Each structure stands twice: as structure tokens, then as C-alpha cells.
Amino acid sequence: MTGTARASRLFRAAGTSRTTPGTSCAASMSTTALGIAAAAIAGAALAALGTVALGERDLVTTRIPVSVRDLPEPLAGLRIAQISDLHDTPFGPDGRDLVRAVEASRPDLIAFTGDILDRGTQQLIGLVSLARALVQIAPCVAVAGNHEGGTTLGLPLLHALARAGVTVLRDEQISLELRGAEVRIAGVDDPHLHGGPISRPYPVALDGELMARSLERAGLGRVQTSARTASGDGDEGPLILLAHRPELLDVYVDRGIDLVLAGHAHGGQWRVPGIGGLYAPNQGPFPRLTAGAHVRGRTTMIVSRGLKVRTLPPRLNNPPELVIAELVAG
């Protein structure tokens, strides 16, 4: 196994519409917006035809550098393989193709950022076999997504992953020694596991409240954002958060977090050059946070486009993605 998997628990939590007088301008604006959306969708379809012909099922690896303040020298170049929104997509027998892609990236850490299974998943054998193969490459950590909270197999999967050697983080924080230096890793449940709605077109306040509570249970409250911030001591190493939901970025910042790994948005499903994704759950049409790196203060959030292939509508101009985040001194 690459790296040292010594982990110490730091924190643990147990229709129709009618136009009326005075609304003609709004109706005109709505019609214009619909026209723009329709044109964008048509453009996406045309732009994606060639990509589909080449294979939207083909896995791609995206490498993203992450600038981290006060990064200890041994951690420069540390690589994290992010597996997000797999939704029980096989990628060959026992996930063989995915395992090979991860192994080729030579990661120091592997992070599952939710929706490992799908609500239609009937058995866990393939996912457990995948986990067993990946823990032989590098230490593995995982958090639950909304699909883990939306099926009776969600909790059994988390238990099975733990038995396979994956560290499952449920509103808690650990310390790992990687490359001879300490790295703090926190992981939080999707709000749906704590009573939040499964999916809404736009963010809802309840999701943010539930996520804030999860962060506090993991020792990431706003008042004392981190032991490093309070003491002024940077020797603890970087703080990495695994959180399924990217649209809650405002909740993640100001907590001493260096890197957030998120998913959920599936890259906006249909991607248009110059525009990006067209729709994402909990963000609605033309979402902002669907892929790549987003920097806010000291915090960088990486949003994986995810790995699910069997989906309606199909992915267009948006191949399944394995993200490799590489830490660099900031």
C-alpha cells in the first residue's frame, strides 16, 4: 500500500402559467430565456455528436494542481485520486479499467466523494471488489452522497467499504501520515442523510443548515475554524474536506479548509464550449459549479464531473472523469 495508513480519530459524531395584465414584459423575458436555453441545448447536441461517436463512455483523467498555503515540503506533489458519482458503473469486470487508471496516476490517497452506488443498485459485490483492489494502491477514504441516503443498501455499502479497508468519514475528521507528513482529512454526509430533500432545482436553506451542523460535528465550526488558525501553528499540515455537494461552497469557506473535493453535479450533464454545463441538481439551469477548480480565499474546491455513464439524458461533450488533484506550494 502506498503511503502510511496510520489514522487517528480527532472528531466523531455519533404546471402551467397564465399571463395577466402587467406581466407581458416578464413573459417576454421568460420566452427569451427559453429561446436561449433551447439554442444552447441544440448547440450542445450538435457539438457533442462527434464526441459521442468517439465514445462518451471512455474514461478520461484530469490532473488539477492545487495551491496550498504553508504546505510542508514533503507534501509538495502529493496526489489524490478522486472517484465521484460512480453510481455502480462497472468500467470492466470488478472495475478493472478504473483500477488501472487510478494505479497509473500513482496516487498517495484515493477519495470517494459520494454516490458510489445508485438507487437502482441490487447487490454490492462489484463495488466491494473495486474497493478491495483500490486499497492495495493507496489509503482510501470515503463519504456518503445523496444516493447512499436514498436506498436501503446505502448503509450496508458504507459498512462493507469499511470492512474492505476504506476509511468511511461520517461528519468526522482524521489525521493521516502521508509522505512522512501529517494531512488532516474531514468528511461529511450529504444533507439528505440528515433529513434534507433528495434534490431540488435550486439550493435550499435547509441544506446549508444541515451541512453547517455536519461540519461542526467534524470539528470545523466557524468560531474556531481550526486548531491551526487558533494557534497560528501551520505544522498540522493541510486540511482536506470530502463533501458531495458543490453548491454549498459558501458553507465550506472560512473554516480553515485548504481543499474541498466535491461531485454531485455530473458536469452539468450536457456541456457547451464557452458556457459549461446546462443543468445540475440543486443548482438548476446554467449552473456555475459543475467541474474543475474554484478558488475562494484560501479554499480551493474541485468539482469532479463524475463517472456515471448509464444515465438519461446521456452525457454530451462530457466524458466520465477521474480527477487527480496534486498539491503544490502556494
N, C-alpha and C positions, 0 to 999 in steps of 0.2 A: 504493500500500500504506500502511495506517495505521501510524504509529509508525516507528521506525528499526530495521531488522532486522540491526544490527551485532551479531555474536555472536563471542565469543572462547572457545575451549575451555579450561576450567580443569582438569577431570579427565576421564580416559577409561580404560576398561578394555578392553584389547582385548575267615431261616428260621423256624423255629417255635420256641416256647418251652414249657417244661413247668413247672408249679407243683409244688414239693416242700414237705414239711413245713417250717414256719418262714418261708415266703415269702408267706403269704397277705396280709400287710399290704402288701408290695411289689406284689403282684399287684393289690390293691385300688387302690393309688396309681396304678399303671400304667393301670388301667381308667378311673380318674377323669381322668387326663391325656388319655387318648384321647377321652373324652367331651367334655372342654373343647375339644380340638382340633377334633373333629367339629362342635361347636356353632359354633366360630369360623369354620370353613370354610363352614358353612351360612349364617351371618350375612353373611360376605363375599359369597357368591353372591347373596343377596337384595339386599344394599346395592349391589352392582355392576350389577344388571340395568338400572337407569336409566342408569347411566354408559355401559354397553355400547351401549344404544340411542342415546345421544348420540354415540358414536364413540370407542372406546378407541384408534383409530388416529390420532386428532387430536393433533398435536404441541403441547405446552404449553411456555412459557418461564417458568422460575422464577428470580427475582432474589434473591440472598442477600448481605447485607452481611457483610464480614469485617473485624473489628477487628484492626489490626496495630500493635504497639508501635513507636515511633520511626519511623513512616512518613514518608519525605521528603515535603514539601509538594506537589511536582509530581505525586506518585503518588496523592494523595487522589482517589478517584473512578475509579481505574484499573479497567477492566472486562475480565474474562476469560471468554470463551465456552467452556464445557466440553462436548465431544462424547464421550460414553462409550457403550460397548456398542452400537454401531451395528449390528453383525452383518450388514452388507451390506444393510440395509433401504433401499430406494430413495428414498422421500419425493419422488416425481416424477422425471421424466427428469433424469439426472445429478445427482440430489439437489436439484433446483431449489427445492422447498419448504423444505428445511433451510437452503440457502444464503440464501434470503430472510429466514428467521427470524434467522439469525446476523447478516446485514447490518443488519437493523432494530435490533439491540441495540447497534450501534456499538462493537464490542469493540476493545480495544487489543492483545489477544492471543487466539489460539484454541488450545485444548489438547485433543488427542485422548488419552483415558486408557484405551486398550486395547480389545480385541475389536472392531476396526474391521471385520474380515471375520468370516465364520462358517465352521465346519468344512465346511459344505456348499457354500461358495463355489466356483464353477467358473472364473470369469475376473475380472480386476481392472479392466477398462476403466471401469466406472461409478465405482468408488472413486477411481481416479486422476483422473477428470474432476471429481469432487467436490473433491478436494484442490486441483486447479489453480484452481478457482473460489474456494475459501476463501483461498488465499494472496494473492489480489487484494484481500481485505478487510483482513487483518491478518497479522502474522507468525504462523506456525503451528508448534507443537511437538507431538511425539507419543511415546508409549511403547507397548510391546507388552503385550497381555493374554494370558490362557491360550489363547485361540483362535488367536492368531498362532503359538503354540508347538505347536498340535495339528493343523496342516495343512501340507502341503508348499508351500502358497502364502504362508505367513506371512513368511518371509524375503524372497521376491520382492516382496511388498507393501511391506515396510519400505524396500527399495531403490528401488521405484517412487515412494514418497512422497518420499524424499529428492530424487530427480530432479525431482519436481514442485515442489520448493521448501520442503517441510516439513522442519524440523529434527528428526530422529529421535534420541532420547536413550536410550542403552542403557547403564545404570549409569554415567552421566556427568553433568556439570554445566556449564552455560554462563552467560555474562553477557549480558543484552540491555539496550540502551538504549531505554527507553520513556518518552515524555513528557519527554525530556531528563534522565532519571534512571536509575540502574542498578537492574536487577532480576536476581537470581540464580535460575536455574531448573534443578532437578535432575530427572532421570528415571530410573526403574529398571525392569528387566524383571520380568514376572510370574515367580514362582519356578518355574513349570512349564518355562520355558525353560532352567533350570539344574538340572533333574532332579527337581523337586518333583512330587507327584501332581497329576493333572489336576483332580480335585475330590473332596473328602471332606465328609461331613456336618458335621464339626467341625474346628476348626483343628488342625494337627499341628505338632509342634515343628520338623520339618524345614523347613517353610515359613518359620518365623521365622528360623531359622539362615541359610537361603539369602537371605532379604531383608536381614538384617543385613550379609551379605557384599556384596550389591549396593550398599547404602548406603555402605559403607566404600570400595568402588571409586569411588563418585561423590564421595568426599571428605566424607562425612557420618558419620564414626565417632563413637563415644560419648566417647572420651578427650578429644579436641579437637573439640567439637561443631561449631564453625565458626570461621573467622578472626575474625568479629565478636565471638564470645563470648570468644575467647582474648585479643584485643587491647583489648576494651572499646570498639571503634570501631563506631558504628552507621551510618557513611556508606556502607556497601556496599549498602544497600537491603534490601528484604525477600527472604526465601528461600522459594521455592515448589517443592514436590515433586509430580511426577506419578507416581502409583503405583496400579496397577489394583486392588489388594486392600485393602478397608477393614478386614477383621478383624485385620489386623496393625498396628493403631493403636499398640499398646504398643511396637512396634519403632520406630515413627516418632518418638515423643516424645523429649525430652531430646537432640535433635540440632540445636537452633537453628533449627528449621523453623517458619515463620510460617503457611503454608497448605499442606495436603495436598489434592490433587484425586484422588478415587478413584471406582470404579464397582463392577462385578462382581456386585453383589447384586440387580440388576434390581428394586429397590424392594421386595423380598420377594415379588414376583410377584402375590399377592393381598393387597390392603391393607384392613384393617378399621379404621374410625374408632375412636380410643381405644386401639387395640392396635398398629397398624402392619402391617408385612409379616409373612407367615406362614411363609415359608421362603426361605432364601438359601443358595447354595453356599458351603461351607466355614464356615458358621455354624449350619446346621441349622434346626429349627423355632423360631418366635418370635425371630428374630434382632434384635439391637439396632442394628446399623449398616447401614441399608438406604437412607436418604435424609436429606437436609438437612445441617445443620452440627452438628458435635460438637467441643466445646472441651475441651482438656486442657492446662492450664498456658498457655504462650504459643502453643501449636499449635492451629489450627482445622483440622479435616478436613471437607471437603464430600464427601458421597456422592451421586453422580448416580443417579437411578432408571433411567437408560439409555434407549436409543432403539429397541431391538429390538421389532418388532411381531409378526412371524410366529413364534409360539412356542407350545409346549404344555407345561404348561397355559397358556391365554390369560391376558393381563394383565387383572386385575379391579380396578376402582377405582384404576387405576394407569397413567395415560396416559404415552406416551413423553415424555421431558423433555430440554429444552435448558437447562442451568444457566448463569446469568450471575453470576459472583462479582464483587463490587465492593469494592475495598479502601477502608477508612475508618480514620482515625487512632484508635488505641486509647489 
